[in-house]
């Protein structure tokens, strides 16, 4: 059990939460998951018996649209989320509670739907354009392929950009006022300190599943420029990472069972290199489903989705690099804990 002191810090519109309300905070939760707006929930005791009033419901201190910054930690706090309030949940009872809820700035892309044509644009160009539309600073990786014509058919900007990201195995997330559109970060080296079972985390449940589709991925389509059928394939050797393992999930599954090739259609390809990119994206996104797990540790604000971490103490085969796909950080009267979900492409 940790002997450190669980702490939190909450800022509203750039200022600290008023002392009276800060003392009323009973719980703080921050959840983040790949490609989904991160969310926060702050639970306060509304009862102010001394002043004879309901604390925090006058909409003078907190209201929808207010900017929120939440930091958590053991002893020293680290920023976890910057976003804005979207709802207030009030419970009037013997233990009256006000829950302040909201999301990071990625949620703005879910507002409304649009029907729009993009001419001679790359996906990275479109991501930048959408970011600016919502008052966010774009941070994008060049997607290279220029499309003569793309149509956003009555979709929110979030839905449309998420579809484009999935084709390329890209990720979409927000960091304060930045909208980020980049290649999957699963192949990056860990930047977090190694974590050892029973020392740095309390438990972890891992599920290894034989991969039954995608050991080879063929993308077939029509090259509109060259006016001919094209085909590209991704297979062993095209993995972005084995995450420190000796063999990938597809290699292990094919040896134990059999190969599991799939073919994917791709209409109106711009060039052959696009077909190869799509095949590799589909291959690697399926490969990361090989091992999935969920663990829990005492609060660790450095654990965030989109980072890799080396987990030790799990035996020779299962110790290694894992990709964090979601986290739940929870502060309450019992302390501060972090639950995390991970995936791994090899062993």
HELIX and SHEET records of a PDB file:
HELIX    1   1 UNK A   19  UNK A   24  1                                   6    
HELIX    2   2 UNK A  105  UNK A  110  5                                   6    
HELIX    3   3 UNK A  123  UNK A  133  1                                  11    
HELIX    4   4 UNK A  157  UNK A  168  1                                  12    
HELIX    5   5 UNK A  185  UNK A  187  5                                   3    
HELIX    6   6 UNK A  249  UNK A  256  1                                   8    
HELIX    7   7 UNK A  272  UNK A  287  1                                  16    
HELIX    8   8 UNK A  315  UNK A  318  1                                   4    
SHEET    1   A10 UNK A  15  UNK A  16  0                                        
SHEET    2   A10 UNK A   6  UNK A  12 -1                                        
SHEET    3   A10 UNK A  67  UNK A  74 -1                                        
SHEET    4   A10 UNK A  77  UNK A  91 -1                                        
SHEET    5   A10 UNK A  97  UNK A 104 -1                                        
SHEET    6   A10 UNK A  36  UNK A  45 -1                                        
SHEET    7   A10 UNK A  25  UNK A  33 -1                                        
SHEET    8   A10 UNK A 320  UNK A 332 -1                                        
SHEET    9   A10 UNK A 308  UNK A 312 -1                                        
SHEET   10   A10 UNK A 195  UNK A 196  1                                        
SHEET    1   B11 UNK A  15  UNK A  16  0                                        
SHEET    2   B11 UNK A   6  UNK A  12 -1                                        
SHEET    3   B11 UNK A  67  UNK A  74 -1                                        
SHEET    4   B11 UNK A  77  UNK A  91 -1                                        
SHEET    5   B11 UNK A  97  UNK A 104 -1                                        
SHEET    6   B11 UNK A  36  UNK A  45 -1                                        
SHEET    7   B11 UNK A  25  UNK A  33 -1                                        
SHEET    8   B11 UNK A 320  UNK A 332 -1                                        
SHEET    9   B11 UNK A 335  UNK A 344 -1                                        
SHEET   10   B11 UNK A 291  UNK A 298 -1                                        
SHEET   11   B11 UNK A 203  UNK A 208 -1                                        
SHEET    1   C 2 UNK A  47  UNK A  48  0                                        
SHEET    2   C 2 UNK A  53  UNK A  54 -1                                        
SHEET    1   D 2 UNK A 114  UNK A 121  0                                        
SHEET    2   D 2 UNK A 147  UNK A 155 -1                                        
SHEET    1   E 3 UNK A 137  UNK A 140  0                                        
SHEET    2   E 3 UNK A 178  UNK A 183  1                                        
SHEET    3   E 3 UNK A 170  UNK A 175 -1                                        
SHEET    1   F 3 UNK A 228  UNK A 234  0                                        
SHEET    2   F 3 UNK A 217  UNK A 223 -1                                        
SHEET    3   F 3 UNK A 262  UNK A 269  1                                        
END                                                                             
